[in-house]
Each structure stands twice: as C-alpha cells, then as structure tokens.
Amino acid sequence: MFLAECTTEEFLDFIELSFKVNHPPEGGFGSTAVIEALNEIFRIGGMPYYLTDYVKVEEDESGSVFPGGRTSGYQVIRTVAYPKIIVVEEEMAYEEAVRPALAILGHPHFAVANTELRDGLEHYREGRYKECLTSCGSALESVLKVICDRKRWDYSHTDTLGDLLDSVVPKLDLPQVFSEKFKLVATIRNTFSASHGGGKAPRDPARHLAQYMVTTTAATIVFLVATAEGR
C-alpha cells in the first residue's frame, strides 16, 4: 500500500533504506545484480536516476597470539558506504566527472571526501542546494588534504580551500592559472552556501548553480588526483 501511494522521493528513500536493512554479508556481492537491474530500469524508463554501488574496504584484524609471538591475523571486509540514488541529468557530465570521482573516492584514504561528495549529491537530489554547495566544497578540501598527507607536504588544518589550492597546485607543477580556476568552487561555496552567515540577504541558490557545483567539483577532484598520482 505504501509503495502505491508514496511520493517519488519517498520511493527513492525506500530503495536506499532497503540496501541498509537487507545488505549482503560483508565480503558478499549478492546485491550487485539487483543494483544493475534497478539502474537498467531507470535507464529504460528514461528516469534521471542512478544507484551507486556499495563501497567496501579490506582491513587487517589481529587474531589470537600463539606461543612464540605468532598471531592468527585475518582480513575483514567492511562496508563504508551504502548504495545511494543520485540525479543524472547530463549523461556526459556524469560519465566523465561524477562517476570517475566516486570511483576515486571509494579508496579508503578518501573516506571523508567520499562521504562529503555523496552528501552533496543527496542534498542536490532533495533540493537542499545550499547544503549541496557546502558539501561539495568540503569534499574538494578533503581531497587536497589527503594529497598533501600522501605526498608529505606541509599544510595547516586551518587552511582554507583557497590556501590549499595555492599550495598544492604549484607543487603539482601546474600553472597558477589552474589555482584561480579551481578557486571558483570555493567562491561559490562561500558566496551562496550555508557555510557562512548570510547577514540580511537570504541565500537561495538556484538548482542549475548546484548542478554546476557538483559537476565542477567532481571534475576538479578527478583532475587533481590523476595529476598527483601521475607524479
């Protein structure tokens, strides 16, 4: 009865929740076929939605300690992100930017940025555009900090997104013009999002601005990570 009367948003929430309640055992991939089938239904029906996959990481666990100091260590697989439905309005933008960014952020060291970008996509789908801008900016900021950590480059945890770009871009041997272009993400977040007080002027960013922010953030993440890993 609920599925016959619920709104589209409620139905999409139901799909997401079903994967959290009835997800396969850690290490199992039985739901992959279900995810692929749902995406095929979305595609055939011309619906602008895409269901992302699970994000799982392997972790080492120490086991019992035997005489002589030997341990019975083992590996466990842990789910760090569940399938989430995102809006796909421009197929090329999704395939060339958003999807590759989600794949990159699926690596364990990008766990924080992964959560932030996924939150941004969820905010966008549900029309919370100020929050979408905030989460996207945070995702890029987190990616830059991870790049610094992995390269052993110094930075301050209080550095702004602009500060991080000014530091990282030259170290990647990129022209300074890239830093100025990438700072547009920070400018949009600071000007239109909920990350700073708006004073007397209410902030109500348009949908197309949030869409641009999502695509630009994802493309910037893909570019910077590819550049960093290529060095």
PyMOL commands that set and color helices and strands:
alter all, ss='L'
color gray80, all
select helices_A, chain A and resi 2-5+8-21+32-44+91-105+108-125+129-151+161-171+176-192+207-229
alter helices_A, ss='H'
color red, helices_A
select strands_A, chain A and resi 49-51+55-61+74-81+85-87
alter strands_A, ss='S'
color yellow, strands_A
deselect
rebuild
show_as cartoon
